[in-house]
Each structure stands twice: as structure tokens, then as C-alpha cells.
Amino acid sequence: MRVWDIHPGYLARGNLLGQHAEIHALYTVLTGQGSGYRQHPETLRWQGRLHQLTRRHDNTVAEMKLRGYNHNSPLPPTEAEPLSDQPSYVDGPAVQIELLDEKNRTRGVEGRIPLPQRSSELWAQHKYSVMARGYNHYKEIQQFMAKRKDLPIAQEEDLLARILSKMDLPVGAGALNNTMDHLWGYFKHKATPEEQQRLQGRCDGENGETIVWLYSLAVKYRETYLLQSTIFGDVIAE
């Protein structure tokens, strides 16, 4: 039993769908509807963190939908709890990346996003997700990165912690609109008139659909840098 703390975009198909099933199993146990795995370390660390588990579920679903999977098992909305003193991780994020890399190599599979080997790759993959939480958060980590060497991921627990703390924040409509304008910059000089008209005519209520559409443009125009961004698995198109 494992719920990964790194972005679901890194997970290969089996791990992605398995994580969705594990989250539902954990939710059942934590809400008193099941009795299995109560003393499992993965169960213990989510006690008092049901809201965060639900958010992890929704983020997993966003990635599933991006890859074309159907989803018909939403979790009920939950309210944020006070900070829990339960352990945050079974294994730290840097160790999780190492474990997943080993699993992927053994099985000959990979996720939508290649696992980062260095800090610059990690930041490049997450920068637009952080920007969608607020441009101030983006600038904060950008400035932090400017003062550091490009280190192997195994030495970057600090950077991982900073990025993951931002990823726990909600995506804001205004910040997301700003981020989509940045993403659009990759296409604006080669997009068709119809594509340009569609972006100009979007409204805030269509953010999820617009993100998926921008991903389709990244595929169409072979924008590898964008295809490896976590932002496209952050917003669900209902």
C-alpha cells in the first residue's frame, strides 16, 4: 500500500491507477467504513489528514483524465483539518523518486513526465504548477534556484519540500489565467486563427477544459518542455 507524494504525472499507468484504488481503500478505513490496514504506516500517516488525502485523490484523477481514463468514483468534499502530528511521509520525496525510478526501469515503463535527475529538471517540470498557486510563489522559488548549484535530486530534499508545500496550496482562478497566458506564449506565433479565437473567448469557468486543450496543443506542436509539465495534471476538466 502506497500513496506517492510526488506528482501523479511521474507515475506509469499501473502505479497511477493503483494509487487511485489505494486512496479509496485508505478513505474507507479512515472514515470507519473498513477495518483493514489500520496499523499500516501509510494508513497512520493519513490519520487527521483526510482533506489532504481527498486533494491527493483529485490530483490523481486530474492526471487520469488527462491520459484519457474515465472516472466515476468521486470522494465527498472534506474540510481542512488542523495540522496533524502524524508523520508526513513513509519515505521522503527524494527517496520516492529513487524507488519509482527503480520500479520503472525494472518494468520498462514510465510516466507521462520523466523522473527528474537534477534540481533544474524538477523545477522546470513544476514551475507552471507553482505559478498557478500564485506568481509570488513562483518568484520565491525562482529566486531560491538562482542562488544554488544544479544538484542531483538525492541532494535536493530542501527544494522538494519547498515545491511540494506550494503544490499543496489551491489553484487560484486569477493565477491560473495568468499561467495559461504564459503557456499560450509557446503557441501564439504558430496557432491557427481558430485556436487564437478559442483562447481569447475562454472564461474562468472553462479553466479545466482550457488546460486540457492547451495540452492538446502541446502535443500537436510537439512542445516537449510543456508536455513534461505538471500543470496539465493539476486541473480537472469536468
C-alpha positions as a Markdown table, in Angstrom:
| # | Residue | x | y | z |
|---|---|---|---|---|
| 1 | Met | 0.0 | 0.0 | 0.0 |
| 2 | Arg | 1.5 | 3.3 | -1.1 |
| 3 | Val | 0.3 | 6.8 | -1.9 |
| 4 | Trp | 3.1 | 8.7 | -3.7 |
| 5 | Asp | 3.8 | 12.3 | -2.6 |
| 6 | Ile | 5.4 | 13.2 | -5.9 |
| 7 | His | 3.2 | 14.4 | -8.8 |
| 8 | Pro | 1.0 | 11.7 | -10.4 |
| 9 | Gly | 2.4 | 12.7 | -13.8 |
| 10 | Tyr | 5.5 | 10.7 | -12.8 |
| 11 | Leu | 3.5 | 7.5 | -12.4 |
| 12 | Ala | 3.3 | 4.9 | -15.0 |
| 13 | Arg | -0.2 | 3.5 | -15.8 |
| 14 | Gly | -0.1 | 0.7 | -13.2 |
| 15 | Asn | 1.1 | 3.0 | -10.4 |
| 16 | Leu | -1.4 | 5.8 | -11.3 |
| 17 | Leu | -4.4 | 3.5 | -11.4 |
| 18 | Gly | -3.1 | 1.6 | -8.3 |
| 19 | Gln | -2.7 | 4.9 | -6.4 |
| 20 | His | -6.4 | 5.8 | -7.1 |
| 21 | Ala | -7.5 | 2.4 | -5.8 |
| 22 | Glu | -5.3 | 2.8 | -2.7 |
| 23 | Ile | -6.6 | 6.2 | -1.9 |
| 24 | His | -10.2 | 4.9 | -1.9 |
| 25 | Ala | -9.1 | 2.0 | 0.3 |
| 26 | Leu | -7.5 | 4.4 | 2.8 |
| 27 | Tyr | -10.5 | 6.7 | 2.7 |
| 28 | Thr | -12.8 | 3.7 | 3.6 |
| 29 | Val | -10.5 | 2.8 | 6.6 |
| 30 | Leu | -10.1 | 6.3 | 7.8 |
| 31 | Thr | -13.8 | 7.1 | 7.8 |
| 32 | Gly | -14.6 | 3.9 | 9.8 |
| 33 | Gln | -16.2 | 2.0 | 6.9 |
| 34 | Gly | -13.5 | -0.6 | 6.8 |
| 35 | Ser | -11.1 | -2.3 | 9.2 |
| 36 | Gly | -8.1 | -3.5 | 7.1 |
| 37 | Tyr | -4.6 | -1.9 | 7.3 |
| 38 | Arg | -5.4 | 0.3 | 10.3 |
| 39 | Gln | -1.9 | -0.1 | 11.6 |
| 40 | His | -0.2 | 0.2 | 8.2 |
| 41 | Pro | 2.3 | 3.1 | 8.1 |
| 42 | Glu | 0.5 | 4.5 | 5.1 |
| 43 | Thr | -2.7 | 4.5 | 7.0 |
| 44 | Leu | -1.2 | 6.0 | 10.1 |
| 45 | Arg | 0.3 | 9.0 | 8.3 |
| 46 | Trp | -3.1 | 10.0 | 6.8 |
| 47 | Gln | -4.9 | 10.0 | 10.2 |
| 48 | Gly | -6.2 | 13.5 | 10.8 |
| 49 | Arg | -5.3 | 14.4 | 7.2 |
| 50 | Leu | -8.5 | 13.4 | 5.3 |
| 51 | His | -8.7 | 16.7 | 3.5 |
| 52 | Gln | -5.2 | 16.3 | 2.2 |
| 53 | Leu | -5.9 | 12.7 | 1.1 |
| 54 | Thr | -9.0 | 13.9 | -0.8 |
| 55 | Arg | -6.9 | 16.5 | -2.5 |
| 56 | Arg | -4.4 | 13.8 | -3.5 |
| 57 | His | -7.3 | 11.9 | -4.9 |
| 58 | Asp | -8.4 | 14.8 | -7.0 |
| 59 | Asn | -4.9 | 15.5 | -8.3 |
| 60 | Thr | -4.6 | 11.8 | -9.2 |
| 61 | Val | -8.0 | 12.0 | -11.0 |
| 62 | Ala | -6.8 | 15.1 | -13.0 |
| 63 | Glu | -3.8 | 13.1 | -14.3 |
| 64 | Met | -6.0 | 10.1 | -15.1 |
| 65 | Lys | -8.4 | 12.3 | -17.1 |
| 66 | Leu | -5.5 | 13.9 | -18.9 |
| 67 | Arg | -4.4 | 10.5 | -20.1 |
| 68 | Gly | -8.0 | 9.6 | -21.2 |
| 69 | Tyr | -9.2 | 7.4 | -18.4 |
| 70 | Asn | -12.8 | 7.7 | -17.2 |
| 71 | His | -13.5 | 8.4 | -13.6 |
| 72 | Asn | -16.8 | 7.7 | -11.8 |
| 73 | Ser | -15.9 | 7.4 | -8.1 |
| 74 | Pro | -15.5 | 10.9 | -6.6 |
| 75 | Leu | -14.8 | 11.3 | -2.9 |
| 76 | Pro | -17.1 | 13.5 | -0.8 |
| 77 | Pro | -15.8 | 17.1 | -0.1 |
| 78 | Thr | -13.9 | 17.4 | 3.1 |
| 79 | Glu | -13.0 | 20.4 | 5.3 |
| 80 | Ala | -9.4 | 21.2 | 6.1 |
| 81 | Glu | -8.3 | 19.8 | 9.4 |
| 82 | Pro | -5.9 | 21.3 | 12.0 |
| 83 | Leu | -2.3 | 20.4 | 11.4 |
| 84 | Ser | -1.7 | 16.7 | 12.3 |
| 85 | Asp | 1.2 | 15.5 | 14.3 |
| 86 | Gln | 1.2 | 12.2 | 12.3 |
| 87 | Pro | 4.3 | 11.6 | 10.2 |
| 88 | Ser | 4.1 | 13.3 | 6.8 |
| 89 | Tyr | 6.0 | 10.6 | 4.8 |
| 90 | Val | 6.8 | 6.9 | 5.0 |
| 91 | Asp | 9.7 | 7.7 | 2.6 |
| 92 | Gly | 10.8 | 11.2 | 1.8 |
| 93 | Pro | 10.1 | 12.6 | -1.7 |
| 94 | Ala | 13.7 | 12.2 | -2.9 |
| 95 | Val | 13.7 | 8.5 | -1.8 |
| 96 | Gln | 10.3 | 8.1 | -3.5 |
| 97 | Ile | 11.8 | 9.3 | -6.8 |
| 98 | Glu | 14.6 | 6.9 | -6.5 |
| 99 | Leu | 12.2 | 4.0 | -5.7 |
| 100 | Leu | 9.9 | 4.8 | -8.6 |
| 101 | Asp | 12.9 | 5.2 | -10.9 |
| 102 | Glu | 14.0 | 1.7 | -10.0 |
| 103 | Lys | 10.5 | 0.2 | -10.4 |
| 104 | Asn | 10.1 | 1.9 | -13.8 |
| 105 | Arg | 13.5 | 0.6 | -15.0 |
| 106 | Thr | 12.7 | -2.9 | -13.9 |
| 107 | Arg | 9.3 | -3.0 | -15.6 |
| 108 | Gly | 10.4 | -1.0 | -18.7 |
| 109 | Val | 7.6 | 1.6 | -18.1 |
| 110 | Glu | 7.5 | 5.4 | -17.5 |
| 111 | Gly | 5.0 | 8.1 | -16.6 |
| 112 | Arg | 3.9 | 11.0 | -18.6 |
| 113 | Ile | 6.7 | 13.0 | -17.1 |
| 114 | Pro | 10.2 | 11.6 | -17.0 |
| 115 | Leu | 11.6 | 11.4 | -13.4 |
| 116 | Pro | 14.0 | 14.3 | -12.8 |
| 117 | Gln | 17.6 | 13.6 | -12.2 |
| 118 | Arg | 18.7 | 17.1 | -11.2 |
| 119 | Ser | 17.1 | 20.2 | -9.5 |
| 120 | Ser | 16.9 | 22.2 | -12.7 |
| 121 | Glu | 14.7 | 19.4 | -14.2 |
| 122 | Leu | 12.5 | 19.2 | -11.2 |
| 123 | Trp | 11.9 | 23.0 | -11.2 |
| 124 | Ala | 11.3 | 23.1 | -15.0 |
| 125 | Gln | 8.6 | 20.4 | -14.6 |
| 126 | His | 6.8 | 22.2 | -11.6 |
| 127 | Lys | 7.3 | 25.9 | -12.4 |
| 128 | Tyr | 3.9 | 26.4 | -14.0 |
| 129 | Ser | 2.1 | 24.5 | -11.3 |
| 130 | Val | 3.7 | 26.7 | -8.7 |
| 131 | Met | 2.8 | 29.8 | -10.8 |
| 132 | Ala | -0.9 | 28.7 | -10.8 |
| 133 | Arg | -0.8 | 28.9 | -7.0 |
| 134 | Gly | 0.4 | 32.5 | -7.2 |
| 135 | Tyr | 3.0 | 34.4 | -9.1 |
| 136 | Asn | 4.6 | 35.3 | -5.7 |
| 137 | His | 5.2 | 31.6 | -5.0 |
| 138 | Tyr | 6.8 | 31.2 | -8.4 |
| 139 | Lys | 9.2 | 34.2 | -7.9 |
| 140 | Glu | 10.1 | 32.9 | -4.4 |
| 141 | Ile | 11.4 | 29.5 | -5.7 |
| 142 | Gln | 12.9 | 31.1 | -8.9 |
| 143 | Gln | 15.0 | 33.3 | -6.7 |
| 144 | Phe | 15.9 | 30.4 | -4.5 |
| 145 | Met | 17.0 | 28.4 | -7.5 |
| 146 | Ala | 19.1 | 31.3 | -8.8 |
| 147 | Lys | 21.4 | 31.0 | -5.8 |
| 148 | Arg | 22.0 | 27.3 | -6.0 |
| 149 | Lys | 24.0 | 24.8 | -8.0 |
| 150 | Asp | 22.2 | 22.3 | -10.2 |
| 151 | Leu | 22.4 | 19.3 | -7.8 |
| 152 | Pro | 21.3 | 15.7 | -8.1 |
| 153 | Ile | 17.8 | 15.1 | -6.8 |
| 154 | Ala | 19.1 | 12.9 | -4.0 |
| 155 | Gln | 20.6 | 16.1 | -2.5 |
| 156 | Glu | 17.5 | 18.2 | -3.0 |
| 157 | Glu | 15.2 | 17.4 | -0.2 |
| 158 | Asp | 15.0 | 21.1 | 0.6 |
| 159 | Leu | 13.9 | 22.1 | -2.9 |
| 160 | Leu | 11.5 | 19.2 | -3.0 |
| 161 | Ala | 9.9 | 20.3 | 0.3 |
| 162 | Arg | 9.6 | 23.9 | -0.9 |
| 163 | Ile | 7.9 | 22.8 | -4.2 |
| 164 | Leu | 5.6 | 20.3 | -2.6 |
| 165 | Ser | 4.5 | 22.8 | 0.0 |
| 166 | Lys | 3.4 | 25.1 | -2.8 |
| 167 | Met | 1.7 | 22.2 | -4.6 |
| 168 | Asp | -0.5 | 21.7 | -1.5 |
| 169 | Leu | -1.9 | 25.2 | -2.0 |
| 170 | Pro | -5.2 | 25.6 | -4.0 |
| 171 | Val | -5.0 | 26.7 | -7.7 |
| 172 | Gly | -6.4 | 30.2 | -7.9 |
| 173 | Ala | -8.6 | 31.3 | -10.9 |
| 174 | Gly | -6.6 | 34.5 | -11.4 |
| 175 | Ala | -3.2 | 32.9 | -11.0 |
| 176 | Leu | -4.3 | 30.1 | -13.4 |
| 177 | Asn | -5.4 | 32.6 | -16.0 |
| 178 | Asn | -2.0 | 34.2 | -15.8 |
| 179 | Thr | -0.3 | 30.8 | -16.1 |
| 180 | Met | -2.4 | 29.9 | -19.1 |
| 181 | Asp | -1.2 | 33.1 | -20.8 |
| 182 | His | 2.4 | 32.0 | -20.2 |
| 183 | Leu | 1.6 | 28.6 | -21.7 |
| 184 | Trp | -0.1 | 30.3 | -24.7 |
| 185 | Gly | 3.1 | 32.1 | -25.4 |
| 186 | Tyr | 4.5 | 28.8 | -26.8 |
| 187 | Phe | 1.8 | 28.7 | -29.4 |
| 188 | Lys | 0.7 | 32.2 | -30.2 |
| 189 | His | 3.0 | 32.6 | -33.3 |
| 190 | Lys | 2.0 | 29.3 | -34.9 |
| 191 | Ala | -1.6 | 28.8 | -33.7 |
| 192 | Thr | -4.3 | 28.8 | -36.3 |
| 193 | Pro | -6.9 | 31.7 | -36.3 |
| 194 | Glu | -9.4 | 29.3 | -34.8 |
| 195 | Glu | -7.1 | 28.4 | -32.0 |
| 196 | Gln | -6.4 | 32.0 | -31.2 |
| 197 | Gln | -10.1 | 32.8 | -31.2 |
| 198 | Arg | -10.8 | 30.0 | -28.8 |
| 199 | Leu | -8.2 | 31.2 | -26.2 |
| 200 | Gln | -9.5 | 34.7 | -26.4 |
| 201 | Gly | -13.0 | 33.6 | -25.8 |
| 202 | Arg | -12.4 | 31.5 | -22.7 |
| 203 | Cys | -13.9 | 32.3 | -19.4 |
| 204 | Asp | -12.9 | 31.4 | -15.8 |
| 205 | Gly | -15.5 | 28.6 | -15.6 |
| 206 | Glu | -13.7 | 26.8 | -18.5 |
| 207 | Asn | -10.3 | 26.6 | -16.9 |
| 208 | Gly | -10.2 | 22.8 | -16.7 |
| 209 | Glu | -11.2 | 22.4 | -20.3 |
| 210 | Thr | -8.7 | 25.1 | -21.4 |
| 211 | Ile | -5.9 | 23.3 | -19.6 |
| 212 | Val | -6.7 | 20.1 | -21.4 |
| 213 | Trp | -6.9 | 21.9 | -24.7 |
| 214 | Leu | -3.6 | 23.6 | -24.2 |
| 215 | Tyr | -2.1 | 20.1 | -23.5 |
| 216 | Ser | -3.5 | 19.0 | -26.9 |
| 217 | Leu | -1.8 | 22.0 | -28.5 |
| 218 | Ala | 1.5 | 20.9 | -26.8 |
| 219 | Val | 1.0 | 17.5 | -28.4 |
| 220 | Lys | 0.1 | 19.0 | -31.8 |
| 221 | Tyr | 3.1 | 21.4 | -31.9 |
| 222 | Arg | 5.5 | 19.0 | -30.2 |
| 223 | Glu | 6.4 | 21.3 | -27.3 |
| 224 | Thr | 8.3 | 18.8 | -25.3 |
| 225 | Tyr | 9.1 | 21.3 | -22.5 |
| 226 | Leu | 5.4 | 21.7 | -21.9 |
| 227 | Leu | 4.5 | 18.1 | -22.3 |
| 228 | Gln | 6.7 | 17.4 | -19.3 |
| 229 | Ser | 5.0 | 20.0 | -17.1 |
| 230 | Thr | 2.9 | 19.0 | -14.0 |
| 231 | Ile | 0.4 | 21.9 | -14.6 |
| 232 | Phe | -1.7 | 19.8 | -17.0 |
| 233 | Gly | -2.4 | 17.2 | -14.3 |
| 234 | Asp | -3.5 | 19.9 | -11.8 |
| 235 | Val | -6.9 | 21.0 | -13.0 |
| 236 | Ile | -9.8 | 18.6 | -13.8 |
| 237 | Ala | -12.0 | 19.2 | -16.8 |
| 238 | Glu | -15.5 | 18.2 | -15.7 |
